[in-house]
């Protein structure tokens, strides 16, 4: 998570400088790391690594599998709700 953040993957990366393929790949990597981090910290009851307000990266535009995008979005919504619950304790 820290390496991805240091590379700026949690921000809106400029496609005109990096190329659309690279930016799309970084988005996929970021959201995969984000989901894994949220799942692990939630299961262990640890505080979240990054505040959701700091994540500006849009969700990847394309996906190899159509249903995979919807499932990933549901995971993200679920973990954000769980993070809100953990913060309110």
N, C-alpha and C positions, 0 to 999 in steps of 0.2 A: 504494500500500500504506500509506504513512504517513498519508494523508488518511483512509482507511478506518479505520485504527487510532485516529486522533484522534477520529473520530466514534463509536468504541466498537463498530464492526461485528464485531470479533473476539470480543466478549463475548456473554453472554446478554442480549439487549435486552428490556426490559419491554413486553409487548404491551398491558398495561392502560393504559399512559401514551401509547404511540406508535401503537397500533392494530395489529391483526393483519396488515393489508395492508402497512403500512409495514415492519413487522418481517420479514415474509416476503420483501419486495423487498430489504431490506438483507442478508438471508441469501444470497439469490441473487447479489447484487453482491459480497459478501465472498468467497464460494467461487469465483466467477469470477476475481476479483483474485488470490486465493490460488493457484489453479491456474496462472494466467499467470505469476505471480511465481516459483513453484517451477520451472516449465518453463524460464524464461529464466535463472534463476540456476544451474540444473543444467547447462544447455547451455553456459553460459559458464564454469562451474567456480568460481563465486563463492560466498561463504558465504551461508547462508540469512538472509533479512531478519528473520524472526521464529521463535522457538522454538515447536515444536508444542505444548508444554505450556502456552503462553500463549493458545492458541486454544481458546475455550470455546463458540463459536457452533455451535449444532446445524445439521445439514444441512437445507436447505429441505424442507418437508413435501410440497409439490406441485411438479409440473413439467408444462410444457406438452406435452412429449413423454416418453412412458413410458421409453424406452430411454436418454434423456439423463441421467437421474438415476443409473442404474447405471454409465454410462460415466464420469460425473464422480466417483463414488465410487472407481472403479478408478484414475483419474488421481491422486486424492489419496493412495490407498494406495501407488501406485507412487512418487510423489514423496517420500513420507515414508520409504520404504525407501531411496531414493537419498540422501536427506538423512542418514540414519543411516550409510550407507556413506561419504559425504563427510566426516562428522564423525569417523569412526574412522581416517581416514588420518593 
